[in-house]
């Protein structure tokens, strides 16, 4: 689903190329991906009510799972940024799609 949304935005940006420069299109794609990342993370807590009963866990345990996910993302951002700067973004974008 995420790749379809990003593809739609890329096609839209390509259609309106005359209005936006390349930097603006890249920023729009990055911003859209960042927005969707936060949007999907914020879609999880409302599901906690159903998950609590289904998986027989407490809200604290579900919150801990969200905290671990956020901490893992925070810890990995700096090293991945160094790798992208060193090797380029393409290999990491391709690997992320798999």
C-alpha positions as CSV (number, residue, x, y, z in Angstrom):
1,X,0.0,0.0,0.0
2,X,2.8,2.4,1.0
3,X,4.6,1.9,-2.3
4,X,1.4,2.6,-4.3
5,X,0.9,5.9,-2.5
6,X,4.5,6.9,-3.1
7,X,4.2,5.8,-6.7
8,X,1.1,7.9,-7.1
9,X,2.8,10.9,-5.6
10,X,5.9,10.4,-7.9
11,X,3.6,10.2,-10.9
12,X,1.8,13.3,-9.8
13,X,5.0,15.1,-9.3
14,X,6.2,14.0,-12.7
15,X,3.0,15.3,-14.3
16,X,3.5,18.7,-12.8
17,X,7.2,18.9,-13.5
18,X,6.9,22.3,-15.0
19,X,5.7,23.8,-11.8
20,X,8.2,22.2,-9.4
21,X,11.9,21.7,-9.6
22,X,13.6,18.4,-8.9
23,X,14.4,19.4,-5.4
24,X,10.8,20.2,-4.6
25,X,9.6,16.9,-6.0
26,X,12.2,15.0,-4.0
27,X,11.2,16.9,-0.8
28,X,7.5,16.2,-1.6
29,X,8.2,12.5,-1.9
30,X,10.2,12.4,1.3
31,X,7.6,14.4,3.2
32,X,4.9,12.1,2.0
33,X,6.8,9.0,3.1
34,X,7.5,10.6,6.5
35,X,3.8,11.6,6.9
36,X,2.7,8.0,6.1
37,X,5.2,6.6,8.5
38,X,3.8,8.7,11.4
39,X,0.2,8.1,10.2
40,X,0.6,4.3,10.3
41,X,2.2,4.4,13.7
42,X,-0.7,6.5,15.0
43,X,-3.2,4.0,13.6
44,X,-1.9,1.3,15.9
45,X,-3.0,2.6,19.4
46,X,-6.8,2.6,18.5
47,X,-6.4,-1.1,17.8
48,X,-5.1,-1.7,21.4
49,X,-8.6,-2.1,22.7
50,X,-9.3,-5.1,20.4
51,X,-5.7,-6.4,20.7
52,X,-5.9,-6.4,24.5
53,X,-8.7,-8.9,24.5
54,X,-7.5,-10.9,21.5
55,X,-3.9,-11.4,22.7
56,X,-4.7,-11.3,26.5
57,X,-2.1,-8.6,27.1
58,X,-2.2,-5.3,29.1
59,X,-2.2,-1.8,27.7
60,X,1.2,-1.4,29.3
61,X,2.6,-4.3,27.3
62,X,1.1,-3.0,24.1
63,X,2.6,0.5,24.9
64,X,6.0,-1.2,25.6
65,X,5.8,-2.8,22.2
66,X,5.2,0.6,20.6
67,X,8.1,2.1,22.7
68,X,10.5,-0.6,21.6
69,X,9.5,0.0,17.9
70,X,10.2,3.7,18.3
71,X,13.5,3.1,20.2
72,X,14.7,0.7,17.5
73,X,13.9,3.3,14.8
74,X,15.7,6.0,16.8
75,X,18.8,3.9,17.3
76,X,19.0,2.9,13.6
77,X,18.5,6.3,12.1
78,X,22.0,7.6,12.7
79,X,23.9,4.5,11.4
80,X,21.6,4.2,8.4
81,X,22.2,7.9,7.7
82,X,25.9,7.3,7.6
83,X,25.5,4.3,5.3
84,X,23.3,6.3,2.9
85,X,25.8,9.1,2.8
86,X,28.6,6.6,2.1
87,X,27.0,4.2,-0.3
88,X,24.1,6.2,-1.7
89,X,20.4,5.9,-1.1
90,X,19.5,3.5,-4.0
91,X,20.6,0.2,-2.4
92,X,18.8,1.0,0.8
93,X,15.6,2.0,-0.9
94,X,15.7,-1.2,-3.0
95,X,16.4,-3.3,0.1
96,X,13.6,-1.5,2.0
97,X,11.1,-2.5,-0.6
98,X,11.9,-6.2,-0.3
